[in-house]
Every structure is written in structure tokens, then in C-alpha cells.
Amino acid sequence: MRKINTFFLRVASRCNMVCDYCYVFRHRDMSWKLYPKCMTKHTIEIFARRLRDYVIKNNINEVNIIFHGGEPLIIGEDVLIEYCDKINDYIDKYAKVFFSLQTNGTLISEKFLKECVKRNIGISLSIDGPKEIHDKNRRYASGEGTFSRVIESIELLKKYPQIFEGVIGVIDPFSKPSEVLGFFNEYGLQNIDLLLPDSTYLDLPKDREKNESLYSDWLTEAFNSWFNNYQNIHFRTFEYILSAVLGIQNSLDAFGLGELDYLTIETDGSYHTSDILKITYENASALGMNLNDSSIEEALENKKVKEYNRYLLWDNLPEKCKKCEVSNICGGGSLAHRYSIENGFNNPTVYCNEMYELINYAKKCIEEEINKEIIYDRK
């Protein structure tokens, strides 16, 4: 059994926004409707006891707790701080706990940020780009865009750089990559990631049927813009590809291979694998186990965890992937993006062509840069 030290706590199963592409609320798994809206103090205490037992038994020195949702701050800023303190009360004698928060950025106050600084709670915020891009998909239930409120939160966070971990967004293939990257650069956002909209063979990437190269064109243009003009920005997916092309081993959820190195806990205390699997089918991520009746070790021995890891093994990749020249980097792609009714997860990612084009384009850029250096050295 592999030891893990990262746990996603979905402390809220609801959100104050309605995002068109949300993998939790707008895809196949509607089980969120049955979960408590917020995680209770009682569930947090059970989790903290389970975690304490786990770190002691497995001699784990550091633990990462990531608060997630829905929107985690729906539970209230004071409650979230209380939950951090409660977990620390149980764990800090045995392991160092690192807390972080993934938020949509609409409910942050400066008072909360000051409390986060005291406890070194890292904050990652969601934004897709400039106002016209962000507000296309990230809106309140009223239909009003959230950009202005999110920018206010970013300006607040910039006052506390020690806890501002960066931003994450979703690609709009109709945007201009140079404008998106220019926006992040203008606002001094130096740690970013932009993800492809979550899709499967049941729910194909939006608008791609009108233009097969819609997403691959965006990705290669974005890589070109970043590689030549914005390498001061840490773009996680692109840096992962660069490292992989150069032979540096790493792992990222957007790609395959590796192992599941975290567990997710829902508001009712139930154990889950990756919550991105919510885009595939009802309860795809659920282990059928709960903090009330099962330890973390028992959850990690669950057949769904083993199945998840089995799909990430090279030997179990689809034959098309094994024959592909970039499969050592792509690894079949995100597991969730590989799903179909006919074959389950035994498919290349639904973004197969996009991954192939992007990785080969990155290789080309690196080769050209190396050749320039060789020519320069010879002069």
C-alpha cells in the first residue's frame, strides 16, 4: 500500500456561482444533491482522528490539507479557520500540516486573509483571463459576471504574497492566448495553470465538431506565446511538458501514468478518489466507505483505488497509446478524459490529438532553441 500525505476536504457541496463547464455540478454525477451542504465540526473531528492515527502508524512527517468545494468559503471564514485549528490540535504533535484553499475568489475578506497569514494557509484562486473571457462562464446564479469581485480579491491577496499560491482557470478556445497571458502578466500573476474543459467520449469538447483543431490551435499558440514572451510566468502544464521533454520525471493530473497520491473526503465524510471522475458517471469516484466506519488505510486498499492506479500503469494503457511517440509524456492523458460507455477508461484521452500536437510543438520549440545556442556558441 502506497503512503499518501495529501487530502482534499470538500467542506462545501454547493457554490454561489454557476459556471458553464463546472465538473461538479454540470456533468454526469449528480450525487452532490444528496450530500450535506457543508461539512460539520463532528466530521472534521472524525477526519482529524483518522488522520492522526494514519500519520502515527505510517511515520508521516508532513500532511497537505486542501479545502475544496463547491465553494469552500460558503461554510464561513470563521468556520474554516476553526476547522484548521481543530485539525492542528490533533496533528501538530506528530506531523507538520500545510493547509491550502481553492476558491472562486468571490467571498474573500482581508480579515480572513490576515488569519490565513497567521496559520500559513495558502490560497489558490480561479480566474480564466480578462473580463470578457472570465465572465462568459463564471457567473452568479443571477447571470451577473464575477470578474470585478475576483479582481478585488486578487488585489487583496497581492498584499499577502506569502500565502498567494497562484491562479487556475479553464481555457476558452475562442480567446487569444497572447491576450490571456498578457492579462496574467499585467496583474503580476506569476503562478498559473489553464486547463482544458473537462470532457469525455460521452460529452465531447464543446464546439470541436465545428473545428477539429480548435483546441490544439489554441494550445500551440499559447505555448508559443509563453515560450517566447512569458516564461517569467510559471505555467504549470507547459512547464511540466518542458520538463518531461527534457527527461525530468514528474507527475500531473492532466496527464496519465503515476499513482493516485491523495484522497478526497466529501461533506458527509465519504471517501473518494479523484473528484474529476464526476464527469464520467454517477458515483464514479465514491469508494463506498466513510470516515465513520473505515480508516485511511482501509480506504487506500479499496478496489476502486487499485483500479484507478491500474489504469495509470504503462502496461494497461490502450494499444494506441503504447504505439504513440509522446505516450511517455502524455501517459494516455487525464483518466477522467478517457471515459466512454463502450470501453470504460480503456481509451486514449478525448483530447488525444490536442496532447499529441502540443507535446510535439513543445519538442520543436526546444530543438530550435538548442540549435540557436549551438550556432551562437560556434561563432
Protein Blocks (a to p, Z undefined) as FASTA:
>chain_A
ZZdfbdcddfbfcdfbdcfklmklmmmblklmmpcfbdcfklmmmmmmmmmmmmmmnopa
bdcddddedjfklnopklmmmmmmmmmmmmmmmoccddddddehlaccfklmmmmmmnop
acddddfbdfklmmmmmccfkopafklmmmmmmmmmmmmmmlmgbdcddddfkbcfklmm
mmmmmnopabdcdddddddfklgcehklmomklmmmmmmmmmmmmmmmmmmpccfklmmm
mmmmnopacddfkbgehidfbdcddfkopacddfklmmmmghklpgoiafklocfklmmm
pmklmmmmmmmpmklgcfklmmpcklmmnnnpafklmgcfklomaccdfklmmmmmmmmm
mmmmmmmmmmmmmmmmmZZ
